[in-house]
């Protein structure tokens, strides 16, 4: 798999090379927060943005 370092958080990415490239060399969560989560600058990372699969929705109690 080679060295796959997330461009957002700097941690190792343990996904396939294809997924790594599709998600702009990031973890899926990091990609979501960088490109999908807050398109209008109004939703903090700790809040569910309403997108299916939002990582913040999972962490809300």
C-alpha positions as CSV (number, residue, x, y, z in Angstrom):
1,X,0.0,0.0,0.0
2,X,2.9,2.3,0.6
3,X,3.0,5.5,2.6
4,X,-0.5,7.0,2.7
5,X,-0.6,10.0,4.9
6,X,-3.8,12.1,5.3
7,X,-3.3,15.5,3.8
8,X,-5.6,17.0,6.5
9,X,-4.7,15.4,9.8
10,X,-1.3,13.9,9.0
11,X,-2.2,10.4,10.3
12,X,-1.8,7.2,8.3
13,X,-4.6,6.2,6.0
14,X,-5.4,2.5,6.0
15,X,-7.6,2.2,2.9
16,X,-7.1,1.0,-0.6
17,X,-4.9,3.1,-2.9
18,X,-8.0,3.9,-5.0
19,X,-10.0,5.2,-2.0
20,X,-7.0,7.2,-0.9
21,X,-6.9,8.9,-4.3
22,X,-10.7,9.4,-4.6
23,X,-10.8,11.1,-1.2
24,X,-8.0,13.5,-2.1
25,X,-5.4,11.6,-0.1
26,X,-7.4,11.9,3.1
27,X,-9.4,9.7,5.5
28,X,-13.1,9.7,4.5
29,X,-14.0,11.7,7.7
30,X,-11.3,14.3,6.9
31,X,-12.5,14.6,3.3
32,X,-16.1,15.0,4.5
33,X,-15.1,17.8,6.9
34,X,-12.9,19.5,4.3
35,X,-15.3,19.4,1.3
36,X,-18.8,18.4,2.3
37,X,-19.6,19.2,5.9
38,X,-19.8,23.0,6.0
39,X,-20.4,24.4,2.5
40,X,-21.8,27.7,3.8
41,X,-19.5,28.3,6.8
42,X,-22.3,27.8,9.4
43,X,-22.0,24.3,10.7
44,X,-19.3,23.4,13.3
45,X,-17.6,20.0,13.0
46,X,-19.2,18.9,16.3
47,X,-22.7,19.3,14.8
48,X,-24.5,17.0,12.3
49,X,-24.5,18.7,8.9
50,X,-27.4,16.6,7.6
51,X,-25.5,14.7,5.0
52,X,-26.0,11.0,5.1
53,X,-23.1,9.4,7.0
54,X,-21.8,12.6,8.7
55,X,-19.3,11.5,11.3
56,X,-20.7,14.1,13.7
57,X,-24.1,12.5,13.6
58,X,-22.7,9.2,14.8
59,X,-20.9,10.9,17.7
60,X,-24.0,12.8,18.9
61,X,-25.7,11.1,21.9
